[in-house]
Amino acid sequence: MTPRTAQTLSPTPPPPTGRHRQRTAARRTNTLPVTLLLPPALDAFHTLTRGPYEAYAHAHLPPAAARSAVHQTFGLLSANWNYVIGQPHPARLAWEQLVACTESRTRPRQEIHATTGLQYDALVLHHLLHQGVQTIAQVVGHDASKIRYLIAPRPLDFGHLLPCL
């Protein structure tokens, strides 16, 4: 190999000469877009919950912030998916993550009167977003009977209606 060839294959470029300016702009490279394949369970979970998650976020945040909160939620879920599916109630854990990302319980809607966070979420999903009991139960990770109880109108105090004997 001649010294000239060795110099041409050198990994470091030769210093710029006085006649040519050194380019400081970043070089554009031809890169292909990266496609991530989600685990089938996460893909299915995303498909089932994305609509209600987005609706709930939009009920509490402006559009750009709502999209960001849902994106952040699914990003955190995908980064920790093995942990999430190892929990007894993965949907419940995922819902709590969405609630944290939207900060909905720190700034609740004034027209919703609830005594617990879960009741608040169920009432928002049912009364404002018109979701059915089964959908709410699936999304928040609780039994449908509990959701029915939480969204039911409060019964009257019958102690004041019955005559004392």
Sequence and secondary structure as in RCSB ss.txt:
>XXXX:A:sequence
MTPRTAQTLSPTPPPPTGRHRQRTAARRTNTLPVTLLLPPALDAFHTLTRGPYEAYAHAHLPPAAARSAVHQTFG
LLSANWNYVIGQPHPARLAWEQLVACTESRTRPRQEIHATTGLQYDALVLHHLLHQGVQTIAQVVGHDASKIRYL
IAPRPLDFGHLLPCL
>XXXX:A:secstr
  HHHHHHT SS     TTS    S              HHHHHHHHHHHHHHHHHHHHHS HHHHHHHHHHHHH
HHHHTHHHHHTSS HHHHHHHHHHHHHTTTTS  TT   SSHHHHHHHIIIIIT   HHHHHHHHTS HHHHHHH
HS     GGGTS   
